[in-house]
Structures are given as C-alpha cells and as structure tokens.
Amino acid sequence: MEHDDNLYSVLETGFAQDRGTVAIETPERTYSWADIDAISGRIANLLSSYRIPHGSRVAVQVEKSPEALMLYLATLRAGLVYLPLNTAYREGEISYFLQDAEPAVVVCASSAESWCKSLAQSCGTLHVLTLDADGSGSLMQAANDQSPEFKTVPCAANDLATILYTSGTTGRSKGAMLSHGNLTSNAQTLHQYWGWRSDDVLLHILPIFHVHGLFVAANGALLAGAKMIWLPKLDAEQALHYLPRCTVMMGVPTHYVRLLSEAGFTKAVCGQMRLFVSGSAPLLADTFLEFQHRIGMPILERYGMSETVMLTSNPYDPAQGERLPGTVGRALPGVSVRVTDDQDQAIDIGLPGHVQVRGPNVFSGYWRMPEKTREEFTADGWFRTGDIGMLGGQGIPADYLSIVGRSKDLIISGGFNVYPKEIELLIDKAPGVQESAVIGVPHPDFGEAVMAVVVPRPGTPPDLSALQASLKSSLANFKVPKKIVIIDALPRNTMGKVQKNALRQDFADTFTKAK
C-alpha cells in the first residue's frame, strides 16, 4: 500500500516534537509522548503475536486509564478493529455484543474476568485479557515482554477502525462501523474549526467508550500534540484544582450544572480557559446563560452521533457568528445537513422535520445488518439521523440547526443514550405487568430521566420494588428507570399507537416540581 491512512499514523503527525514532554498527566503519574508510542507499540506487538486476521475485532470493557487509551491506539496500529463497551453494561448485555461481533480478543476488568472469559470462549474468542484502572492486569503484564518498536500496519481510508454499538428501538443493538477515513476527517476538521493548539491543555473528564471522550476529546488532543490532564470522571474538587492549568474542557450538560453549583467555580479559576464544549445531550438555555454570566464566555454546543462523529458546531471564532443557546450551530466544513419531510424532501426554514446528513465522517453502515443500513440511508445517499430539528427560525440564522425532538424515541440521560424498547421488553415480562411505556422526562441534573409507566394485570398489580431490583440486575444503571408509576391504561391514538408525547406531558414535572 503506497499511502497509509491508518488513523494512528495521522494522529502521530501531531505528537510533540520533543517526545520527552508530558502528554498525559493523572493525579498519580505522567506519561510522555514517547511513552504513548512505546506502550502502544508493546500492546500492538502483543496483539500481532496472536496472528489474527487484519480487521479482527478487539472488544474492550475496562475502566478509564491511560493504558486503556494506549490499547485503543495499539488496536489501530495493529490493523484491528476497536470495539469499546460501556463499563455499566451487565453480563446479559455483553453476551449479545460478543455473540454479534465475534471478537478475536476481549479485554475486561479483573473483577469481571470469570464470567467474561466464559462468555468470550462460548463465542469462539481465544484471547481474554484483563486491564484495571491502575494499569495492572494480564494485558500489561504480557505487553511488557514485547518490544516497544512497532511499525504501524498501513490501512486504507475505508478500512474499518471501530464498531460502536448503539441501542435500537427494537431492543437489538446495532454496531455502527466507522472507518479510519471517517475518524480522520472529523479529527482534522475539528482541529481547524476549534483552533486546537500544541500548547493547549485538555481537562479530560469523559469516559472513553464513546464518541465524545475518545474520538472528539482524546483524538483532538493527540492530533494537536496537546497535553491531557486525565481524570476518571468529573470530581468537582479535582476539576477546580486543575482548571487553572487548562485551556480546553469537554463535558456533558450534567458536568456544567454540577460545576455551577460550586461556589469555587469562578472566572478567575478559568482564567486560562479558551474553550468549553458541551455535547451528548441538549444543554438547557438557563445553564448556557448562567455559565456565560458566571465565567464570562459561552459554552460551545455541538451535535454528533455514534454513526457520524461530529456534524455541527456553534462557532469557535466570534467573527464567524454567535454561539446561540438552544442551537447546535452550523454544519461543519465538508458536512451537509438538511431538514426534510416524510418523503425526504427539504422543507422551509423554521419548520421542524427529519434531520439528514452526509459527509466524509458518516459511517458506512451497521455491522452485519445490511437491511437496516439500507433503511437508514435515503435513495440519494443521506443518512437519516432519527432526530427532529429545524434550520433557522425565530431570529436564528438560517444555517443554524436546532434539535427539537427524536423520532426514534431516544432518551439521553446524563449524556448516555437510552432506548425505551429495550427496557419495556424487560418490564413487560415482569409479574403483574400487562404493558408498559418508558419515557424521558426533564431532570435538573441529568437533562432527562428515564421513567416507566406501567399498566397492571387485573387483580395482580406488580411489586414495584421487586421490579426495580430486577431491572437493576439486568441493565446498566443509567438505563434503570428513576421512577416507576402505575396507571390504568396507556393513551393511544386511533391506530392503537401509544402516545408517548401525552405521557411525557403528563409527567413532565415529576423531577422538576418546585419544592
């Protein structure tokens, strides 16, 4: 292959020229740019020693650590496909992913090794390794015996780099396939659009099993040669300690709500900051305005998906326009966005419709689901996001997008995607339940909270405490309903479809009532 489009090769061009300088700092230790190259090289050599085919999957469910980031980079370098899994997923959920993806390698936490190894082996996986938050585990033990020198495997732009599972409205998760070219185009576009610099310092508080923390935040810093201060999650005290040394922070709305609740979160603490980015869930206008008043700069809100990485962004450069609350800004360079009617025809400015997109960042399709892939693309090649939005309207520039709803019934709670059907299937099997509807309702901290509305079987109402306990044992915590209520019947339209809009309206103030 004459030209190498491996994402790692692209990111490496941005690494600091002085490889001895600090690239990642945690509260306990630091890693240089040379360490990133050497540690990822050792892991890549280990993966290559297994002699698995180019494009084999490496499934990873581990806590956040610099070594976990090196594992991601090593997977790219070895010409394999990285498959990150949310750390909150339970055994039953992991079983589906392993059966569907058939990974050649699985890396899990030591605490999950026994059940994870059993699941992996039943799916034909030969190599199961462990990695813990402190960097210990069998992965690093084995990698330390390998050479740090590794020649990155050349990849074509359309070679698969990662699979991200995103739950489906039918309850069956879909694996979005992103190529080296998809991720490279987005990283390079954001590098220019957000003004990344080699002297930036990123406060990294996001998880690294999804787009925001891994492909936007980490890839952005790596491509810029910028240092990362690496924290497991948002801890307000830690954040206030490190913020004076940082220039960039990326978070979900929940992070900004929590920081604003701290008296110590002041303009002075943020004196070096040039950019606060919010995504993964809608940012309330009140939060936007309070933040701007307190810190003296507006949060930059953007819009993206697992299938597309970033699509739109409010302007970074004030000369290009204002950052407007309630909008996610303009299409990024090279990306096209349109709003259509049900027949895929563009509609007038200021009217809500289906958001459709295309560009070099848009995925090729869903893993082993060709029919679903065909359904999600229009005849003229646009991807149907499933979101309802509008361009312009009410004094907003005509090229600014606002997301006003989700046609696919998605709930975003604390930045995590929740699809009601998966939860409803479990609730409907519970004793005493005739049917159920799961909805998202406003929540002051999480943006949206998951709530379940249950219709009981005649004479045998469900035990709500037992139902809640059952759900907690089967689902990731962010999917478990924060409240379950019993009603006589679900509202339906003339076609018999449950009217979830009516339920959302009825229970809209469940968590936001003034006390």
BAZAMAR-474978 format. One record per residue (C-alpha): residue in one letter; x, y, z. Coordinates in pm, 1 decimal. Layout:
N
aa; east; north; up
a; X; Y; Z
...
//
This chain:
515
aa; east; north; up
m; 0.0; 0.0; 0.0
e; 161.8; 324.8; -114.5
h; -34.5; 556.5; 109.8
d; -112.8; 486.9; 476.8
d; -446.4; 620.2; 604.5
n; -423.6; 445.8; 942.7
l; -572.2; 688.4; 1196.3
y; -275.9; 634.4; 1429.1
s; -35.0; 741.9; 1156.2
v; -239.1; 1061.2; 1115.3
l; -254.8; 1132.7; 1488.9
e; 117.4; 1067.2; 1524.3
t; 196.3; 1355.4; 1289.2
g; 70.8; 1589.0; 1561.2
f; 267.6; 1443.1; 1853.0
a; 503.1; 1688.3; 2024.5
q; 843.5; 1708.3; 1858.2
d; 1006.8; 1671.6; 2198.4
r; 882.4; 1321.1; 2274.9
g; 1006.6; 1351.7; 2633.1
t; 747.1; 1612.5; 2727.8
v; 435.3; 1515.1; 2924.4
a; 140.1; 1408.5; 2710.8
i; -90.5; 1270.9; 2981.6
e; -99.4; 1363.4; 3348.0
t; -309.4; 1182.3; 3605.8
p; -321.4; 1257.1; 3979.3
e; -85.9; 959.4; 4031.0
r; 153.0; 955.5; 3733.3
t; 255.0; 1106.9; 3399.9
y; 315.9; 970.0; 3050.3
s; 531.8; 1128.1; 2782.1
w; 473.3; 1125.2; 2407.8
a; 748.6; 864.2; 2389.4
d; 554.3; 654.4; 2642.3
i; 242.7; 667.7; 2422.5
d; 444.2; 538.9; 2128.0
a; 627.0; 272.9; 2329.6
i; 332.3; 140.0; 2532.4
s; 100.2; 128.4; 2232.9
g; 385.2; -38.1; 2040.8
r; 422.4; -310.8; 2304.0
i; 46.8; -379.1; 2305.0
a; 36.8; -377.2; 1924.4
n; 318.1; -633.3; 1918.3
l; 124.0; -848.0; 2165.4
l; -192.0; -832.8; 1952.6
s; 8.9; -910.0; 1639.1
s; 167.4; -1210.2; 1808.5
y; -175.5; -1374.0; 1814.0
r; -163.7; -1386.5; 1431.3
i; -527.1; -1289.0; 1395.3
p; -653.5; -1160.4; 1058.9
h; -647.4; -794.0; 960.3
g; -978.1; -638.4; 1065.6
s; -1041.5; -873.2; 1359.7
r; -1230.3; -715.2; 1648.7
v; -1083.7; -628.1; 1989.3
a; -1368.7; -586.1; 2240.7
v; -1285.0; -374.3; 2543.7
q; -1484.1; -317.2; 2863.7
v; -1247.0; -158.5; 3112.9
e; -1232.6; 141.2; 3344.0
k; -1075.1; 459.0; 3213.5
s; -696.0; 468.4; 3231.4
p; -406.9; 591.3; 3015.2
e; -330.1; 226.2; 2942.1
a; -683.6; 185.1; 2805.2
l; -613.9; 472.9; 2567.9
m; -287.7; 300.4; 2462.3
l; -487.9; -18.1; 2396.3
y; -715.3; 177.4; 2160.3
l; -413.5; 320.1; 1978.2
a; -243.0; -20.0; 1966.2
t; -552.3; -176.7; 1811.7
l; -543.9; 84.2; 1535.4
r; -170.2; 34.1; 1485.9
a; -211.8; -342.9; 1452.2
g; -475.5; -305.1; 1178.8
l; -751.1; -438.4; 1403.4
v; -1096.7; -303.5; 1488.7
y; -1157.4; -139.1; 1826.2
l; -1488.3; -222.4; 1995.9
p; -1536.3; -17.4; 2315.7
l; -1814.9; -122.9; 2552.7
n; -1979.4; 91.2; 2818.1
t; -1847.1; -3.6; 3161.8
a; -2201.7; -5.8; 3301.1
y; -2317.0; -291.4; 3075.5
r; -2414.6; -612.0; 3255.7
e; -2335.6; -970.9; 3169.8
g; -2650.3; -1023.6; 2961.2
e; -2578.1; -715.2; 2753.3
i; -2212.8; -808.7; 2698.8
s; -2320.1; -1155.6; 2586.4
y; -2509.9; -1006.8; 2292.7
f; -2219.9; -786.3; 2183.2
l; -1970.3; -1073.0; 2190.9
q; -2202.4; -1304.5; 2000.8
d; -2268.5; -1039.2; 1737.3
a; -1914.4; -904.3; 1690.4
e; -1724.4; -1231.8; 1740.9
p; -1410.2; -1057.4; 1865.8
a; -1072.0; -1227.3; 1843.2
v; -961.0; -1056.3; 2166.0
v; -1158.1; -944.8; 2472.1
v; -1013.3; -716.6; 2739.9
c; -1210.6; -675.2; 3062.3
a; -1164.7; -570.8; 3424.4
s; -1011.7; -829.7; 3657.6
s; -1333.7; -831.4; 3860.7
a; -1528.3; -947.9; 3553.2
e; -1274.1; -1199.3; 3425.5
s; -1451.3; -1519.5; 3528.1
w; -1787.8; -1453.5; 3364.8
c; -1641.0; -1256.0; 3076.7
k; -1396.7; -1534.7; 2988.0
s; -1679.0; -1788.1; 2989.1
l; -1891.0; -1568.8; 2758.5
a; -1598.6; -1494.2; 2527.7
q; -1497.1; -1856.3; 2491.8
s; -1853.4; -1956.4; 2411.3
c; -1836.0; -1706.6; 2122.3
g; -1510.1; -1850.7; 1992.5
t; -1278.6; -1585.6; 2136.9
l; -936.6; -1732.7; 2211.2
h; -770.0; -1442.9; 2389.9
v; -913.8; -1287.0; 2708.7
l; -702.1; -1034.5; 2897.5
t; -757.2; -801.5; 3191.9
l; -686.3; -433.9; 3247.9
d; -772.8; -232.5; 3559.1
a; -795.0; 139.0; 3630.4
d; -446.9; 144.3; 3787.4
g; -290.9; -3.1; 3471.9
s; -245.6; -350.1; 3619.0
g; -373.9; -674.5; 3470.4
s; -267.6; -951.2; 3237.1
l; -271.5; -724.5; 2930.0
m; 11.2; -503.5; 3051.4
q; 198.4; -796.7; 3207.1
a; 206.4; -968.8; 2869.5
a; 274.7; -647.2; 2676.0
n; 574.2; -558.7; 2892.0
d; 756.2; -859.5; 2748.3
q; 713.3; -721.1; 2396.7
s; 932.0; -476.1; 2205.3
p; 826.7; -109.4; 2214.8
e; 917.8; -81.4; 1845.6
f; 626.7; -141.8; 1612.4
k; 570.2; -46.0; 1251.4
t; 208.1; 65.8; 1221.3
v; 11.6; -152.4; 980.7
p; -88.7; 53.4; 673.4
c; -464.8; 90.1; 630.0
a; -685.2; 232.3; 357.6
a; -922.7; 518.6; 440.2
n; -1224.3; 289.8; 408.5
d; -1078.6; 16.0; 629.6
l; -1283.4; -39.2; 943.3
a; -1133.0; 123.9; 1254.2
t; -1402.6; 82.6; 1518.0
i; -1750.0; -50.4; 1586.0
l; -1970.8; 144.1; 1825.9
y; -2283.5; -29.2; 1948.6
t; -2588.2; 193.1; 1967.2
s; -2913.0; 50.1; 2100.4
g; -3201.2; 2.2; 1861.6
t; -3568.0; 85.3; 1904.4
t; -3642.3; -284.6; 1851.6
g; -3425.3; -370.0; 2150.6
r; -3148.1; -511.4; 1933.4
s; -2827.4; -309.4; 1943.5
k; -2666.0; -201.1; 1617.8
g; -2291.7; -183.2; 1556.7
a; -2204.8; 140.7; 1376.2
m; -1896.6; 82.8; 1157.9
l; -1656.7; 378.9; 1144.3
s; -1355.1; 375.5; 915.1
h; -1008.6; 526.5; 953.6
g; -1120.0; 787.3; 699.5
n; -1436.6; 874.4; 893.5
l; -1241.8; 938.8; 1213.5
t; -953.1; 1115.0; 1041.4
s; -1176.5; 1359.9; 855.1
n; -1357.4; 1454.3; 1175.5
a; -1039.7; 1495.5; 1380.4
q; -880.0; 1715.0; 1115.8
t; -1195.2; 1925.0; 1070.7
l; -1233.4; 1988.1; 1444.5
h; -860.0; 2061.1; 1472.5
q; -909.1; 2356.8; 1239.8
y; -1259.2; 2462.6; 1342.9
w; -1197.8; 2468.1; 1718.3
g; -849.4; 2613.5; 1690.8
w; -658.4; 2330.0; 1858.1
r; -300.1; 2428.9; 1952.2
s; 5.5; 2238.2; 2068.4
d; 12.2; 2445.3; 2389.6
d; -346.9; 2351.6; 2477.7
v; -413.3; 2155.5; 2796.0
l; -731.6; 1944.7; 2785.1
l; -916.7; 1862.1; 3105.9
h; -1031.2; 1509.6; 3016.2
i; -1317.5; 1402.2; 3243.1
l; -1525.0; 1199.3; 2995.6
p; -1543.0; 820.1; 2964.5
i; -1356.9; 675.5; 2666.0
f; -1607.7; 416.9; 2548.0
h; -1798.3; 656.6; 2323.7
v; -1753.8; 925.8; 2058.7
h; -1723.2; 1232.5; 2281.2
g; -1445.4; 1119.1; 2512.4
l; -1244.6; 911.4; 2264.1
f; -1290.0; 1041.4; 1910.3
v; -1354.2; 1408.0; 1988.2
a; -1157.6; 1481.7; 2306.2
a; -865.5; 1234.8; 2301.4
n; -815.4; 1228.8; 1923.7
g; -831.2; 1608.4; 1922.8
a; -558.5; 1644.9; 2182.9
l; -338.6; 1378.1; 2023.2
l; -359.8; 1534.7; 1677.8
a; -273.4; 1875.7; 1823.1
g; 14.7; 1747.1; 2032.5
a; -169.7; 1892.7; 2331.4
k; -134.3; 1772.1; 2688.2
m; -424.1; 1596.2; 2861.0
i; -498.8; 1610.3; 3232.6
w; -667.1; 1273.6; 3270.6
l; -930.0; 1227.4; 3542.2
p; -1155.6; 920.4; 3583.2
k; -1470.5; 1136.6; 3583.9
l; -1594.2; 1475.6; 3694.6
d; -1497.2; 1532.7; 4055.7
a; -1574.3; 1898.6; 4128.2
e; -1288.8; 1938.4; 4377.3
q; -1037.6; 1784.5; 4135.4
a; -1171.5; 1989.3; 3845.0
l; -1135.5; 2315.2; 4038.6
h; -779.2; 2213.6; 4126.4
y; -676.5; 2151.1; 3764.8
l; -884.7; 2409.1; 3575.3
p; -638.5; 2698.1; 3631.5
r; -381.2; 2499.7; 3428.5
c; -619.8; 2403.5; 3145.5
t; -731.6; 2570.1; 2823.3
v; -998.0; 2327.3; 2693.8
m; -1269.1; 2119.0; 2861.8
m; -1530.5; 1891.9; 2708.4
g; -1829.2; 1774.6; 2905.7
v; -2195.5; 1683.7; 2906.8
p; -2459.8; 1925.3; 3039.9
t; -2461.5; 1744.8; 3374.8
h; -2095.3; 1842.1; 3424.8
y; -2168.3; 2210.5; 3375.7
v; -2470.9; 2202.1; 3606.3
r; -2254.9; 2047.7; 3878.5
l; -1969.0; 2293.8; 3831.7
l; -2210.0; 2587.1; 3850.6
s; -2330.3; 2455.0; 4188.0
e; -1976.0; 2507.6; 4324.9
a; -1901.9; 2848.8; 4476.1
g; -1536.0; 2799.5; 4381.9
f; -1617.1; 2777.2; 4011.9
t; -1527.8; 3133.1; 3915.1
k; -1399.6; 3338.1; 3626.2
a; -1060.2; 3356.7; 3795.8
v; -1028.8; 2976.2; 3816.3
c; -1099.2; 2961.7; 3442.3
g; -851.6; 3235.8; 3356.7
q; -653.4; 3020.8; 3109.3
m; -956.9; 2851.4; 2953.7
r; -1035.2; 2931.0; 2590.5
l; -1298.7; 2667.0; 2512.0
f; -1573.1; 2480.5; 2697.0
v; -1754.7; 2226.2; 2477.4
s; -2086.9; 2060.9; 2563.2
g; -2242.2; 1765.2; 2387.4
s; -2401.5; 1419.4; 2414.6
a; -2727.1; 1573.7; 2539.3
p; -2917.9; 1902.8; 2499.2
l; -2785.0; 2194.6; 2701.8
l; -3061.2; 2392.3; 2872.1
a; -3068.9; 2760.4; 2780.6
d; -3070.1; 2851.2; 3152.1
t; -2744.3; 2660.8; 3202.9
f; -2591.0; 2831.0; 2897.7
l; -2685.8; 3178.1; 3023.3
e; -2583.9; 3117.7; 3384.9
f; -2246.7; 2983.5; 3270.9
q; -2186.1; 3280.6; 3041.1
h; -2275.9; 3523.1; 3321.0
r; -2051.7; 3345.5; 3576.1
i; -1745.1; 3265.1; 3363.6
g; -1765.1; 3537.4; 3100.1
m; -1764.9; 3308.7; 2794.8
p; -2035.2; 3099.0; 2630.2
i; -2024.0; 2720.5; 2619.8
l; -1982.9; 2584.1; 2267.2
e; -2258.5; 2332.6; 2195.7
r; -2221.2; 2086.6; 1909.8
y; -2408.1; 1788.7; 1765.9
g; -2291.1; 1442.9; 1671.0
m; -2378.5; 1074.6; 1677.8
s; -2211.4; 736.7; 1710.0
e; -2272.2; 686.3; 1338.0
t; -2122.8; 1017.6; 1227.4
v; -1892.3; 1159.3; 1495.5
m; -1938.9; 1540.8; 1488.3
l; -2181.9; 1700.9; 1244.5
t; -2242.2; 2061.1; 1350.8
s; -2093.8; 2314.8; 1589.5
n; -2160.6; 2660.8; 1714.5
p; -1877.3; 2888.2; 1600.1
y; -1549.6; 2892.8; 1789.4
d; -1436.2; 3216.2; 1625.4
p; -1666.9; 3506.8; 1723.4
a; -1603.9; 3656.7; 1379.6
q; -1795.9; 3362.6; 1232.5
g; -2105.5; 3424.1; 1441.6
e; -2252.6; 3392.5; 1790.0
r; -2293.5; 3079.7; 1999.2
l; -2667.7; 3065.0; 2042.2
p; -2841.2; 2881.9; 2328.6
g; -3079.3; 2612.4; 2211.5
t; -2894.6; 2554.8; 1884.1
v; -2612.5; 2322.0; 1782.3
g; -2474.4; 2562.0; 1524.5
r; -2379.3; 2516.1; 1162.0
a; -2274.1; 2211.6; 962.6
l; -1900.2; 2156.5; 999.6
p; -1683.2; 2210.9; 691.2
g; -1733.4; 1922.2; 449.3
v; -2057.5; 1812.2; 619.3
s; -2403.8; 1872.2; 472.7
v; -2723.2; 1892.4; 680.1
r; -3080.4; 1911.2; 558.3
v; -3423.7; 1901.8; 722.7
t; -3690.7; 1711.3; 532.3
d; -4049.3; 1595.8; 532.7
d; -4153.3; 1229.5; 546.3
q; -4077.8; 1194.7; 173.2
d; -3714.8; 1310.3; 214.8
q; -3788.0; 1646.7; 54.0
a; -3627.5; 1958.9; 201.9
i; -3869.5; 2183.4; 389.9
d; -3879.0; 2555.6; 460.6
i; -3655.2; 2733.6; 707.0
g; -3800.7; 2744.4; 1058.4
l; -4012.5; 2432.5; 1022.1
p; -3936.2; 2109.2; 1213.4
g; -3857.0; 1795.9; 1016.4
h; -3622.9; 1499.1; 987.5
v; -3252.6; 1577.9; 1019.6
q; -3046.0; 1411.4; 746.2
v; -2671.1; 1437.4; 692.2
r; -2388.7; 1335.6; 463.5
g; -2013.1; 1383.2; 457.7
p; -1678.8; 1203.7; 487.2
n; -1745.2; 1148.3; 858.3
v; -2064.6; 946.7; 805.3
f; -2034.1; 573.8; 872.5
s; -2067.7; 304.6; 606.6
g; -2341.8; 110.9; 782.6
y; -2432.6; -124.9; 1065.6
w; -2231.1; -437.6; 1136.6
r; -2391.7; -741.9; 973.3
m; -2722.4; -554.6; 926.2
p; -2741.0; -468.8; 553.8
e; -3118.5; -427.0; 553.8
k; -3107.9; -186.6; 848.5
t; -2828.4; 4.2; 676.3
r; -3037.0; 43.2; 360.8
e; -3332.8; 168.3; 565.7
e; -3124.8; 438.0; 730.4
f; -2996.3; 594.5; 407.9
t; -3210.2; 780.7; 154.7
a; -3209.7; 696.8; -214.8
d; -2979.1; 994.5; -275.4
g; -2730.0; 892.9; -5.4
w; -2824.7; 1096.2; 302.9
f; -2818.0; 934.0; 648.9
r; -3139.9; 957.5; 847.2
t; -3030.3; 1061.1; 1197.4
g; -3370.4; 994.1; 1353.6
d; -3362.5; 1339.5; 1511.3
i; -3623.3; 1608.0; 1454.7
g; -3477.9; 1952.1; 1400.2
m; -3513.8; 2279.4; 1219.0
l; -3285.3; 2524.0; 1046.5
g; -3323.2; 2888.3; 1148.6
g; -3649.8; 3029.8; 1278.6
q; -3732.4; 3291.3; 1545.6
g; -3437.0; 3516.8; 1471.8
i; -3190.1; 3228.1; 1441.7
p; -2966.8; 3232.3; 1129.8
a; -3098.9; 3005.5; 854.4
d; -2792.6; 2777.8; 865.1
y; -2806.4; 2713.6; 1242.1
l; -2959.5; 2377.6; 1340.7
s; -3178.6; 2327.1; 1646.6
i; -3268.0; 1975.5; 1764.1
v; -3627.4; 1973.2; 1883.4
g; -3704.3; 1604.8; 1929.4
r; -3612.8; 1249.0; 1843.2
s; -3822.0; 1047.6; 1607.0
k; -3658.3; 726.9; 1723.6
d; -3776.8; 777.1; 2081.0
l; -3425.0; 806.8; 2217.4
i; -3373.3; 924.6; 2575.8
i; -3042.9; 1093.7; 2664.7
s; -2981.6; 1078.6; 3038.8
g; -2661.1; 1227.4; 3174.8
g; -2508.4; 1205.1; 2827.9
f; -2589.0; 835.2; 2778.5
n; -2826.8; 704.0; 2513.4
v; -3124.5; 502.3; 2638.4
y; -3369.0; 332.9; 2404.2
p; -3706.7; 264.0; 2570.2
k; -3787.3; -56.5; 2385.0
e; -3504.7; -248.2; 2549.8
i; -3637.8; -158.1; 2896.4
e; -4000.5; -211.6; 2803.0
l; -3925.8; -567.0; 2688.2
l; -3792.0; -648.4; 3035.5
i; -4072.2; -473.7; 3224.5
d; -4342.0; -642.5; 3018.6
k; -4208.7; -983.9; 3124.8
a; -4234.0; -898.3; 3495.1
p; -4510.2; -1048.2; 3714.4
g; -4821.2; -834.9; 3732.3
v; -4736.0; -618.0; 3429.0
q; -4978.9; -602.5; 3138.9
e; -4787.0; -344.3; 2935.8
s; -4550.3; -54.9; 2984.6
a; -4414.2; 260.1; 2827.7
v; -4072.1; 407.6; 2903.5
i; -4025.2; 780.5; 2851.3
g; -3773.3; 1054.0; 2916.6
v; -3882.1; 1347.2; 3131.6
p; -3694.4; 1666.7; 3228.1
h; -3446.2; 1631.7; 3512.9
p; -3244.7; 1921.1; 3662.1
d; -2921.0; 1721.1; 3681.8
f; -2935.6; 1455.6; 3408.7
g; -3119.5; 1658.3; 3144.3
e; -3362.0; 1372.0; 3101.8
a; -3452.3; 1097.8; 3345.3
v; -3576.0; 753.3; 3248.6
m; -3928.4; 691.7; 3376.5
a; -4153.4; 387.7; 3333.8
v; -4533.7; 392.9; 3319.4
v; -4689.9; 53.1; 3389.2
v; -5039.5; -86.9; 3336.1
p; -5105.1; -371.5; 3585.1
r; -5267.9; -704.4; 3512.0
p; -5622.4; -714.2; 3655.4
g; -5615.0; -825.5; 4017.4
t; -5236.5; -878.2; 4031.2
p; -5050.6; -546.5; 4038.4
p; -4670.3; -567.3; 4013.1
d; -4439.1; -528.9; 4310.4
l; -4259.0; -208.6; 4210.4
s; -3968.5; -263.3; 4448.9
a; -3906.1; -610.6; 4311.6
l; -3938.5; -480.4; 3956.1
q; -3684.5; -205.1; 4022.7
a; -3443.0; -456.8; 4175.7
s; -3483.8; -688.3; 3877.9
l; -3409.4; -408.2; 3633.2
k; -3100.7; -304.9; 3829.5
s; -2963.1; -656.3; 3799.7
s; -3023.3; -668.8; 3424.2
l; -2944.8; -321.3; 3297.1
a; -2672.6; -59.5; 3314.1
n; -2758.2; 187.3; 3591.5
f; -2822.0; 475.7; 3351.4
k; -3099.3; 272.4; 3185.6
v; -3283.4; 184.0; 3506.4
p; -3598.1; 399.0; 3549.9
k; -3559.8; 657.4; 3822.7
k; -3932.6; 628.4; 3886.4
i; -4199.7; 370.3; 3800.6
v; -4566.5; 464.1; 3822.8
i; -4885.6; 262.0; 3771.3
i; -5172.0; 393.5; 3559.1
d; -5498.9; 234.7; 3440.9
a; -5427.9; 248.2; 3067.0
l; -5173.6; 388.6; 2821.3
p; -5300.2; 671.5; 2598.4
r; -5332.6; 560.1; 2235.4
n; -5422.5; 716.8; 1903.6
t; -5683.3; 583.3; 1660.7
m; -5426.2; 344.8; 1513.9
g; -5356.4; 197.2; 1856.5
k; -5008.6; 350.3; 1887.6
v; -4908.6; 458.1; 2237.3
q; -4897.2; 837.6; 2258.2
k; -4574.0; 890.6; 2442.8
n; -4593.7; 1264.9; 2386.3
a; -4903.7; 1268.6; 2605.9
l; -4724.0; 1068.3; 2874.9
r; -4422.6; 1299.8; 2862.3
q; -4656.1; 1595.8; 2904.2
d; -4846.3; 1433.8; 3192.5
f; -4527.8; 1353.6; 3384.8
a; -4310.3; 1645.4; 3267.9
d; -4273.8; 1796.1; 3616.0
t; -4206.3; 1468.2; 3801.5
f; -3848.3; 1568.8; 3883.7
t; -3869.8; 1945.0; 3838.4
k; -4152.7; 2045.9; 4071.7
a; -4063.1; 2343.4; 4288.3
k; -4011.6; 2226.4; 4642.1
//
